[in-house]
């Protein structure tokens, strides 16, 4: 989902990470080309290239001559760890807010169900 307040290249980067994390795209395999991704996300190829460049810098993707971008070994585990850390940070902040607002566990449980 494209969100207006986050730069497009970041949104695309996160969507690519999600595709890798969920197993839709597998380690050692080629991902769609820049032009395919640009068409899929309806953005300029330069925007996709920027996202892919950042993923290469982070060790998630690597360019292979004649093949395209390939997902590096260990990427799924690294991405899941990153996402878990972000989730735990969010939960911690929510817990602090709940304490500040004096919202109990039962009330939180009712809100979530």
Secondary structure, 3 states (H helix, E strand, C coil): CCCCCCCHHHHHHHHHHHHHHCCCCCCCCECCCHHHHHHHHCCCHHHHHHHHHHHHHCCCEEEECCCEEEECCCHHHHHHHHHHHHHHHHHHHHHHHHHHCCCCHHHHHHHHC
